[in-house]
Amino acid sequence: MKRRDFIQKTTAGSALITLGGFGLQSFSTINRTSKITILHTNDVHSHIDAFGPEDGRNANKGGVARRASLIESIRKENPNTLLLDAGDIFQGTPYFNYYGGELEFKLMSKLKYDAATIGNHDFDNGIDGLYAQYPHKEFEFLTANYDFSNTILDTHTKPYKIFKKDGIKIGVFGLGIELKGLVTTELSKETKYLDPIEMTQEMTRILKNDEQCDLIICLSHLGYYYKKNPNRISDLNLAKKTKNIDLIIGGHTHTFLPKPTIVKNSEGKNTLVNQVGCYGINLGKIDFYFDTDKNKSAKGTSIIV
C-alpha cells in the first residue's frame, strides 16, 4: 500500500482524545516528544486466510498475510509500536480442527505479537491442549484473574508485563471472562476465576504506584457491554468502576467500533475502550502522544484489513 493512501485510510474516523484531564487545546501547542502506537486484534478465531469474494459483508477482507503487511507499514512509520491480542485466538476454521492451534501461534509469533490474553475459546481443546501449543508461541499470555496454580498452566502465564518504548514505560495486564457456562470444568480443570474489578485495582496499583508506568493498558476478554444485563461485568463497567487504566482493549462480544469509546473512570478521567470486531477483519490502532512532562493524549481508529 502506498504511504499516502495508507495515511489517508488510517486517519479517517480518528479523533484526538485527552487523557488524565490534559487539555486538548494546550496539547496542540506543545512539543510532542514521544509517540507510542498500540496495534490490536481480538476474536480472530483461527481465520488465517482472507475471506473470498463471495463471502457476503466480509468479502475480500482479513487474512494474516494482509495484516502482516499492514503491521509492517505501521512499524516502519513508528518503531515504538506494540502489537496485542484480546483472546479467542482459537476455534472457527479447519486450521484449528486439524492443527490444534499450532499454526495460529506460529503466525502470531512471525507477526511479532508482544502479548495476548486468554479467551474462553482458547480452552476448546482443554487446558492441556492450550499448553501443548506453548512451544510454538513467542509472546506472553497475560491474565490477572485466572488462578492456574492447580493446573498445568501454573507459572506459564503472567498477570502483567512492562514494556519500554522511547522512554515511555507501558504496563499491560490481562483479564478473562468467567468460564462457568462457557467452558466445562473438564476443559478448564481447576482454573479459578477471580473478580476482575478487584484484580484490576490490584494491577493498577502495582503498575501506577510501584512500577511508575506512564501508560496502562488492560487486555480484556470480558465483553464490551451487555444490553440485556447492564450490570454484568464488561469493559464499559470496568472502566467506570476503576482508575488509572488508559486503554482497555476488548474482546468476546465481537463489537465493531470505528474508534475508541471514551468512558469516565471512578475519578472522572478519560479511559479509552476499543474493540475491532472479529476474524481479523480490522486492526485497531491507537496513537498515544506524550509531552516532556509525560502528559498524554491519544488518537484512535479501526483499519479495515
JOMOCOR-V525343 format. One line per field, one symbol per residue. phi: phi as a letter, one per 20 degrees, with the letter a starting at -180 (. if undefined). psi: psi as a letter, one per 30 degrees, with the letter a starting at -180 (. if undefined). A space follows every 10 residues. Layout:
phi=???
psi=???
This chain:
phi=.fgfffffff efnebfcecm mfffffffdd eeeccddddb cblflmeeef fefdelfegm dmofffffff fffffffbfe cdcccdnlfe mqcfgfgeem ogfgffffff fmfeabddef ffefdnffff ffegfedcce edbeddeefd cfegmdccfb bddcclnded dccccdffeg ndcfffeele fdedgfffff fffffffeef elfebccdec deofacffbf effbffffff ecbmeebded bneleedfbf eecfefdmef ceccbcmamm fccfbcdddc efemfcbbcc bddfe
psi=kkeeeeeeef fkflkkkkkg gkkeeeeffl kjfkkkkjkl llhehgjell klfghbfgkg lakeeeeeee eeeeeeejfi kkklkglhel kflfeeeefg feeeeeeeee fhkelllkle ffgfgleeee effeffkhlk kkkfgkjgfg lfgkgglkel kklkkhgkjk kkllkllkfk feklfeefbg kkkkkeeeee eeeeeeeeee fhkfkkkkjk hfkekjefif fkkleeeeee falgkekjjl aefhkjkflk kkkkafgglk kkklkhclgg elkkjkkkkk afggklllkl lkkk.
